Amino acid sequence: MVKTHGALTLNELACSFAKRSAQLAIAVSIIATSTSFAQNREQAQRIHDRLAGVPPTSAVLDQMVAAPDPIDAAMIAMDNPNFYTVTLKNFAAPWTNRDQSVFVPLN
């Protein structure tokens, strides 16, 4: 004898429950993955902004997100010409004058 619950058998209810549970698990994993991806993108954006002083292009940002670790992402950001002309210049400029000002031309 098969017990019924309304118009559905217990077997049908169990299948429905399993199906919904699987859908929920898939939805949770998609949300977790997209959140992680967004966090990685934001972190890559911050790394590039701080090292190069300018926002990255979307292609560079994609490369940085795909990098295996933050060091490799930073190396990609340092390929930007602004890293040398702005960031590195401002880093070294105080060592080159008595006033220790960053507002001096470098030779």
N, C-alpha and C positions, 0 to 999 in steps of 0.2 A: 504494500500500500504506500503510495506517495502522498506525503502531506502537502497541502497547498496553502498558499498565503494569498488570499484574494484570487487573482487569475494566474499567478506564477507558482511554479513548483519550487521546492527548496533548492533543487539543482539549478534552476534558472536564476534564482536569487543569488546563489553562491557564485555563479558565472558572472552575473551583473556586478556583484561586489568586487570580484577579482579584476574585472575589466576597469571599473572605476578606480580601484587602487593603483593599477598600472598607469592609468592616465594621470592620476595625481602625482605619482612618482616621476613620471616624465616631465610634467609641468614644473615640479620643484627643481629638478635637475637643470632644466632650461633656464629658469630664473636665476639659479645659483651661478650658472655658467655665464649668463649675460652680465650679472653683477660683477663677477670676477673680471670679465673682459673690460667692463667700464672702468673698474678700478685700475687695471693695467694701463688702459689708455690715458687715464688722468695722471697716473704716476709717470708715464712716458712724457706726457705734455709738460709736467713740472720739471722733470730732469732736463728736457730740451730748453725750456724757458730760462732756467737758472744757468745752464752752461753756455748757451749760445746767445742769450739775451733777446731772442726773437722767437715767435711761435714757429713750430715745425710745419712743413707742408704735410698734407694727408699721406703722401707716399712715404715720407720719412717717419711719420708717426706709426704707420703700419709696420715698417721695418723694425722700429724700436719695440713695438708690442710683440713682434715675432721673435725678438732676441731671446736667447735662452736664459739670460740673467741680467740684472741691472747694470753690471759693469759693461757688458756688450752693448746695451742700450745707450749708455753714456758715451761709449766710443763712437757710436753712430752720430750722436749729437755733436761730438767734437769735430766731426767732419765738416760742419757748417763753417764757412769762412768767418762769420761773426765771432766764433769762439776765439780766433787768433787776433782779429782786429779790434775787438771790444773787451771781451772777458780777460784774456791773457794780458792784454795791454794794461788794463786797469789793475790787474793783480800785481804786475811787475813795476808799474810806474812809480809808486811811492819809494821804491828802493833806489831810484835813479836821481833823486833831488833832495836837497837839504830840508825843504819844507814838507817832505813826504806827501806831496799832493799827487792826485791822479790826473790833474789837469795840466799835464806837460806833454809835449810831443816826444815821441820815442824816435831814436835814430834807426 
